[in-house]
Amino acid sequence: MEYWNDIYKHFDPVAFDLFGLIKVHWYGLMYVTALLLGIFVAHWIVKKDKLPISKDFLDNYIIWIEVGVILGARIGYILFYDPNTSYYLTHPWQIFNPFGENGEFVGIRGMSYHGAMLGFLIASTLFSLKYKINQWFMLDIAAIAIPAGYIFGRIGNFLNQELIGRETDVSWGIYVDNVLRHPSQLYEAILEGLVVFGLIYLYRKRKKFEGHLITLYLFLYALARFLAEFYRAPDVQIGYVCCDWMTKGQQFSLFMMLFSIVLYFILKNIPQKKVDYSS
């Protein structure tokens, strides 16, 4: 257990050095893995459940939402979490600048899940308007794929030694700067990723209407995130936003739960046509 407690002392967040020019971090590799797994699960579910959608159509949809996710995640972090928001708003070209002040490649750090979800929904809506489709059918596929990929996203956070947990005395805690803390990133990988994926996967054939699964995903993720945040240290630049215990993530999660409930009842009562995007 001692090796686990001090794992950050034995682990290099840099996976390898590419030609001596770019340091490739495990964090980035995990995010690529998350993306690829999400795409794989989406195609697997379509094939397994014989859903009426072609591979090319699904691939086109995935490209749109990935652009939305990346833009939303980064811009969301800048607006909601970064202490230098005003700087980025006046220097927007710096938002996606992967190089440091000395010209070295440092990557792009600072992504917001809630911003990513907002960008995802906007991209999905724009796609549906352009191709005149029922986006709720597409979002139900995404509701199964997203949490599967999310597992590796949080593992990436753990390997990158970020989004650290709160102080603890549990035997499985890990030392961060000589302070024993919860490995909260792994708690989130399990709760928000594995558990949510398992529940939606098992429930998927019981859905009553198009959009049922995405509303279920939004609620389950928000609930899991709300609970996991009790073990995650609040963002240093923000601290607690209410009552000396509620974090910004918990605040957003409450809004997401409320939104998912309202959306559930709206979609449940809207007449929907049968979809077929297999051609």
Rosetta blueprint (number, residue, H / E / L):
1 M L
2 E H
3 Y H
4 W H
5 N H
6 D L
7 I H
8 Y H
9 K H
10 H H
11 F L
12 D L
13 P L
14 V E
15 A E
16 F E
17 D E
18 L E
19 F L
20 G L
21 L L
22 I E
23 K E
24 V E
25 H E
26 W H
27 Y H
28 G H
29 L H
30 M H
31 Y H
32 V H
33 T H
34 A H
35 L H
36 L H
37 L H
38 G H
39 I H
40 F H
41 V H
42 A H
43 H H
44 W H
45 I H
46 V H
47 K H
48 K H
49 D L
50 K L
51 L L
52 P L
53 I E
54 S L
55 K H
56 D H
57 F H
58 L H
59 D H
60 N H
61 Y H
62 I H
63 I H
64 W H
65 I H
66 E H
67 V H
68 G H
69 V H
70 I H
71 L H
72 G H
73 A H
74 R H
75 I H
76 G H
77 Y H
78 I H
79 L H
80 F H
81 Y L
82 D L
83 P L
84 N L
85 T H
86 S H
87 Y H
88 Y H
89 L H
90 T H
91 H L
92 P H
93 W H
94 Q H
95 I L
96 F L
97 N L
98 P L
99 F E
100 G L
101 E L
102 N L
103 G L
104 E L
105 F E
106 V L
107 G L
108 I L
109 R L
110 G L
111 M L
112 S L
113 Y H
114 H H
115 G H
116 A H
117 M H
118 L H
119 G H
120 F H
121 L H
122 I H
123 A H
124 S H
125 T H
126 L H
127 F H
128 S H
129 L H
130 K H
131 Y H
132 K L
133 I L
134 N L
135 Q H
136 W H
137 F H
138 M H
139 L H
140 D H
141 I H
142 A H
143 A H
144 I H
145 A H
146 I H
147 P H
148 A H
149 G H
150 Y H
151 I H
152 F H
153 G H
154 R H
155 I H
156 G H
157 N H
158 F H
159 L H
160 N L
161 Q L
162 E L
163 L L
164 I L
165 G E
166 R L
167 E E
168 T L
169 D L
170 V L
171 S L
172 W L
173 G L
174 I E
175 Y E
176 V E
177 D L
178 N L
179 V E
180 L E
181 R E
182 H L
183 P L
184 S H
185 Q H
186 L H
187 Y H
188 E H
189 A H
190 I H
191 L H
192 E H
193 G H
194 L H
195 V H
196 V H
197 F H
198 G H
199 L H
200 I H
201 Y H
202 L H
203 Y H
204 R H
205 K H
206 R H
207 K L
208 K L
209 F L
210 E L
211 G L
212 H H
213 L H
214 I H
215 T H
216 L H
217 Y H
218 L H
219 F H
220 L H
221 Y H
222 A H
223 L H
224 A H
225 R H
226 F H
227 L H
228 A H
229 E H
230 F H
231 Y H
232 R E
233 A L
234 P L
235 D L
236 V L
237 Q L
238 I L
239 G L
240 Y L
241 V L
242 C E
243 C L
244 D L
245 W L
246 M E
247 T L
248 K H
249 G H
250 Q H
251 Q H
252 F H
253 S H
254 L H
255 F H
256 M H
257 M H
258 L H
259 F H
260 S H
261 I H
262 V H
263 L H
264 Y H
265 F H
266 I H
267 L H
268 K H
269 N L
270 I L
271 P L
272 Q L
273 K L
274 K L
275 V L
276 D L
277 Y E
278 S L
279 S L
